[in-house]
């Protein structure tokens, strides 16, 4: 089984974006790794993996405004769940 590191997320100056949440309307650049792999049927397929994100103009995420009504229902109660570890 393959394991991948989480994508690196940096601001426009290259500093890590640790703890800052990216909201709708943010401008940025994505770095993808494109690769070919075999399929169970013996064929070939192409896939892409997100390697990194550079945030050029941050719009902070606001859960009260940025979620659609459907997304609000999906995440309802998650903040109240105890941590796994």
N, C-alpha and C positions, 0 to 999 in steps of 0.2 A: 504494500500500500504506500502511496506517495503522501508526503506531508509537505505543506508549503508554509512559509512564514507569512504573517499578516502583512498586508501592503503598508509601505512606509507612507506617512502623511506629513508633509512639511508645508510651512508657509512660504510666501514669495521670497523670503531671504534664506530659505533652506533650514530654518529652525523647526524642530518637531512640534506638531500640533497637539501634543499630549493634553487630554482633558477638554479640549475645545470641540464643540459639536458643530458640524457643517450643516447649514440650513439651505432651504430652497432659494435659488437665485444667486448662489455663490459661483464665482468664475474660477476655473482652474484648468489644469492640464493632467491628463491621465497617462500613465506609462503602462503599456500592455506587453506581455510576452506571448508571442504567437508560436504555436508548435503543432507538429503533426503527431498523431498517435494511431495505433491500431484499434480496430473495432472487433467485437466478439465474432462477427461474421467473416473476419479475415480481410476486411477492407481497410481503408485509411480515412481518417477524419482530421480536420483542423480545429483547434481550440485556442482560446485566448485566456490568459490569467492576468488579473490586475496586480501589478508589481508595486506601483506607487501613485501618489496623488500630490500635486503641488497646488496649493490654494493661493490664487492670485488676489482675489477680492472676497473676503469672508463676509457672509451674511449669517449671523448666529442663528442656530436652530431654535425655534419657539414652538414647543409641543402644543400650546393652546391654539396656535394659528396655522402651523405647517402640516399637521395631519389632516387627511380627508376624513369624512365621517366614518368611512369603512375602516380606515387605519386606526382611528380612535377606539373603535370597538375591539379591534384585534389586540391592542396593547393595554386595554383597560385592565387594571389590577396587577400588571406586571411589576410595578414599582413596589407593591406591598409584599411580593414574594420574598421569602428568606433566601440568602445566598446559598449556593450549592456547597461551598466549602467553608 
